């Protein structure tokens, strides 16, 4: 189910926390640890039917079980989780190597795109072998794909392994995807510039339930109705995301409503918030394509360091105030 991709990719949060813990010496609050653990629990629950053979068996057109669908599904879950690791390393590298260095965003993402392209070329070989395509057919297949994008069919007769091409509307659909993808990534930076990180994380959190509902609709290719265990895992993952991302804000709001705060501490908190907002806007320049989840832990690492600088005085600062 395509909606499972969105859920399983939330594993990037605990993965990026672990990498940041080791590489950046990052430390997190108890709420962040709790939220990451709850998120992992939700991911495990959604995988339970496939772990213990309780999922639905897909069948071929002749009614026989689809080959190796059941036996390989856990392997693909694992590959999807492992694919989050290089994405998380990318975000951690940007934080560790760049730090407070100012760098042009277009320049940075341009080099990222170049290296992604160079690494993608040799990966064409194992990718082709996995789908039963011979190595010598890789280039002709890519050329046929280009022709299909321009609306020209290459496969005119159906075979055992290939369906007839239907490329009439491909230019519209692919171009629309590219436009929306660019708008999506631009808006992430605009939200940070005009709003706050909380709005950005709130929007990112909303993607999870919305995409699950969307992928269960009849008009979506390969749609599947959501089962009870899917709803359960979705609720658990959402609770984990809310605890991880918004618990400090919820507690702060609760304390401001129910209790009084020290004036000096309130002034320090206000200064810390101003520093955090400034840091948020700078850090967002390093957001890459589809790196929202991996960025969570790295983002929080930088923000907590900035807050500590504002709230925790050094011995020199304490002595100078005597």
C-alpha positions in Angstrom: 0.0 0.0 0.0 1.4 3.4 -1.0 0.2 5.0 2.2 2.6 2.6 4.1 5.5 4.4 2.4 4.6 7.6 4.2 4.3 5.8 7.6 7.5 3.8 7.3 9.5 6.9 6.2 8.8 8.4 9.6 11.6 6.0 10.8 13.9 8.8 9.6 13.2 10.6 12.9 14.8 8.1 15.3 17.5 7.3 12.7 18.5 11.0 12.4 18.4 11.3 16.2 20.8 8.4 16.5 23.2 9.8 13.9 23.0 13.3 15.4 23.6 11.8 18.9 26.9 10.2 17.7 28.2 12.7 15.2 26.9 16.0 16.6 26.9 15.1 20.3 23.2 16.1 20.3 21.1 15.6 23.3 17.3 15.5 23.4 14.5 16.0 25.8 12.5 13.2 27.4 9.5 14.2 25.2 11.5 13.8 22.0 12.8 10.4 23.1 9.2 9.4 24.0 7.8 10.7 20.7 10.4 8.8 18.6 9.7 5.6 20.5 5.9 6.0 20.0 6.5 6.6 16.3 8.7 3.5 16.0 5.9 1.5 17.7 3.4 2.7 15.2 5.7 1.7 12.3 6.2 -1.8 13.8 2.4 -2.2 14.2 1.8 -1.4 10.6 4.3 -4.1 9.6 2.9 -6.8 11.9 0.5 -8.4 9.3 3.5 -9.0 6.9 5.8 -10.1 9.7 3.5 -12.9 10.8 1.7 -13.7 7.5 -1.6 -12.0 8.3 -1.6 -9.7 5.3 -3.6 -10.1 2.1 -2.1 -12.3 -0.5 -2.0 -10.7 -3.9 -3.0 -12.9 -6.9 -2.2 -13.0 -10.6 -4.8 -12.7 -13.3 -5.2 -16.5 -13.5 -6.1 -16.6 -9.8 -2.7 -18.0 -8.6 -0.7 -16.3 -5.9 1.6 -13.6 -7.2 5.2 -14.8 -7.2 7.2 -13.9 -4.1 4.9 -11.0 -3.2 4.5 -12.3 0.4 8.1 -13.5 0.9 9.7 -10.2 -0.3 7.5 -7.6 1.3 9.5 -7.5 4.6 12.7 -7.1 2.6 11.3 -4.1 0.8 10.1 -2.6 4.1 13.7 -3.0 5.4 15.1 -1.4 2.2 12.8 1.5 2.6 13.9 2.0 6.2 17.6 1.7 5.3 17.1 4.3 2.5 16.5 6.9 5.2 20.0 6.5 6.5 21.9 8.2 3.7 19.2 10.9 3.7 19.8 11.5 7.4 23.6 11.5 6.9 23.1 14.2 4.3 21.3 16.5 6.7 23.8 15.8 9.5 26.7 16.4 7.1 25.3 19.8 6.2 25.0 20.7 9.9 28.5 19.4 10.8 30.4 20.7 7.8 28.6 24.0 7.2 27.7 25.0 10.8 27.5 28.7 10.9 29.1 29.2 7.5 27.0 31.3 5.0 26.5 29.6 1.7 24.3 30.3 -1.3 21.3 27.9 -1.2 21.2 27.5 -5.0 25.0 26.7 -5.1 24.5 24.1 -2.3 21.5 22.4 -3.8 23.1 22.6 -7.3 26.1 20.5 -6.1 23.7 18.1 -4.3 21.9 17.5 -7.6 25.1 16.9 -9.5 26.3 14.3 -7.0 22.9 12.6 -6.9 23.0 12.4 -10.7 26.5 10.9 -10.7 25.6 8.3 -8.0 22.4 7.4 -9.8 24.2 6.3 -13.0 25.9 3.2 -11.6 22.8 2.4 -9.6 20.9 1.9 -12.9 22.5 -1.5 -13.2 21.2 -3.2 -10.0 17.9 -1.3 -10.5 17.6 -2.8 -14.0 18.4 -6.3 -12.8 15.7 -6.1 -10.1 13.0 -5.4 -12.7 14.3 -8.0 -15.1 15.9 -5.6 -17.6 19.2 -6.5 -19.2 22.1 -4.1 -18.8 22.4 -3.5 -22.5 18.7 -2.4 -22.6 19.2 0.4 -20.0 20.1 3.2 -22.4 17.3 2.2 -25.0 14.9 2.0 -22.1 15.8 5.5 -20.9 15.4 6.8 -24.5 12.0 5.2 -24.8 11.1 6.8 -21.5 12.1 10.2 -22.9 9.9 9.6 -25.9 7.0 8.5 -23.7 7.4 11.8 -21.7 7.0 13.6 -25.1 3.9 11.6 -25.9 5.3 8.9 -28.3 4.5 5.2 -27.6 7.3 2.7 -28.0 5.6 -0.6 -27.0 2.7 -1.1 -29.4 1.9 -4.8 -28.8 1.4 -6.4 -25.4 3.8 -9.2 -24.3 4.1 -11.4 -21.2 6.3 -8.9 -19.5 5.1 -5.5 -21.0 1.9 -3.7 -21.5 1.1 -1.5 -24.4 2.3 2.1 -23.8 -0.2 4.9 -23.1 1.9 8.0 -23.2 -0.7 10.5 -24.5 -1.0 12.4 -21.2 2.5 11.7 -19.8 3.9 15.1 -20.5 1.0 16.7 -18.6 1.3 14.4 -15.6 5.1 14.4 -15.3 5.4 18.1 -15.8 2.6 18.7 -13.2 4.5 16.6 -10.7 7.7 18.5 -11.3 5.9 21.9 -10.9 4.2 20.9 -7.7 7.4 19.4 -6.3 9.3 22.7 -6.9 6.4 24.7 -5.4 6.4 22.3 -2.4 10.1 22.9 -1.6 9.9 26.6 -2.2 7.0 27.0 0.1 8.9 25.2 2.9 11.4 28.0 2.9 8.7 30.7 2.5 6.9 29.3 5.5 10.0 29.6 7.6 10.6 33.2 6.3 7.1 34.5 7.0 5.9 32.1 9.7 7.7 29.7 12.1 9.1 26.2 12.3 6.0 25.1 14.2 3.9 25.9 11.2 6.3 24.0 9.0 6.3 20.9 11.3 2.5 21.1 11.6 2.1 21.0 7.9 4.6 18.2 7.6 2.7 16.2 10.3 -0.6 16.8 8.5 0.9 15.1 5.4 0.8 11.7 7.2 -2.9 11.3 7.8 -3.9 13.2 4.6 -1.7 10.9 2.4 -3.1 7.8 4.1 -6.6 8.8 3.3 -5.7 9.9 -0.3 -4.0 6.6 -1.1 -7.1 4.7 0.0 -9.4 6.5 -2.5 -10.6 4.6 -5.5 -9.2 6.9 -8.2 -5.6 6.4 -6.9 -3.5 3.8 -8.8 -2.9 0.7 -6.7 -5.2 1.9 -4.0 -6.1 -0.3 -1.1 -8.7 0.3 1.6 -7.4 1.1 5.1 -7.8 -1.8 7.5 -8.3 -1.5 11.3 -4.6 -2.1 12.0 -3.8 0.7 9.5 -5.9 3.1 11.4 -4.3 2.0 14.7 -0.8 2.5 13.4 -1.7 5.8 11.9 -3.1 7.1 15.3 0.0 5.9 17.1 2.4 7.5 14.6 0.5 10.7 14.8 0.6 10.7 18.6 4.4 10.1 18.4 4.9 13.0 16.0 2.8 15.4 18.1 4.7 14.4 21.3 8.1 14.8 19.5 7.4 18.0 17.7 4.9 19.9 19.8 5.0 18.7 23.4 7.3 21.6 24.7 5.0 24.1 23.0 1.9 22.5 24.5 3.5 22.5 28.0 4.6 26.1 27.6 1.1 27.1 26.7 -0.3 25.2 29.6 2.2 26.8 32.1 1.4 30.3 30.7 -2.4 29.6 31.3 -2.2 27.9 34.7 0.8 29.4 36.4 3.0 32.4 36.8 6.6 32.7 35.5 9.5 34.6 36.8 10.0 38.0 35.0 13.7 37.5 34.6 13.3 34.0 33.2 10.5 35.3 30.9 12.9 37.9 29.5 15.5 35.3 28.9 12.9 33.0 27.2 11.9 35.9 24.9 15.5 36.5 24.0 15.9 32.7 23.3 12.8 32.7 21.1 14.2 35.5 19.0 17.4 33.7 18.6 15.6 30.5 17.7 13.5 32.2 15.0 16.6 33.6 13.4 18.3 30.2 13.5 15.2 28.5 12.1 15.2 30.7 9.0 18.9 30.1 8.4 18.8 26.4 8.9 15.9 26.0 6.4 18.2 27.0 3.6 19.7 23.5 3.9 16.5 21.6 3.5 16.8 19.2 0.6 14.2 17.4 -1.5 12.1 15.1 0.7 14.3 15.6 3.7 11.7 16.9 6.2 11.8 14.0 8.5 15.6 13.6 8.4 15.9 17.3 9.2 13.9 17.1 12.4 16.8 16.0 14.7 19.4 18.2 13.0 17.1 21.2 13.2 16.4 20.6 16.9 20.1 20.1 17.6 20.9 23.6 16.4 17.9 25.2 18.1 18.7 23.7 21.5 22.3 24.9 21.2 21.1 28.4 20.5 18.6 28.3 23.4 21.3 27.1 25.7 23.5 30.1 24.7 20.6 32.4 25.6 19.4 30.7 28.8 22.6 29.1 30.3 25.2 31.6 31.3 28.9 30.7 31.2 31.1 31.1 34.3 32.7 34.2 32.7 29.2 35.8 32.2 28.3 35.1 35.9 31.6 36.6 37.2 31.2 39.7 35.1 27.8 40.4 36.6 29.1 40.5 40.2 
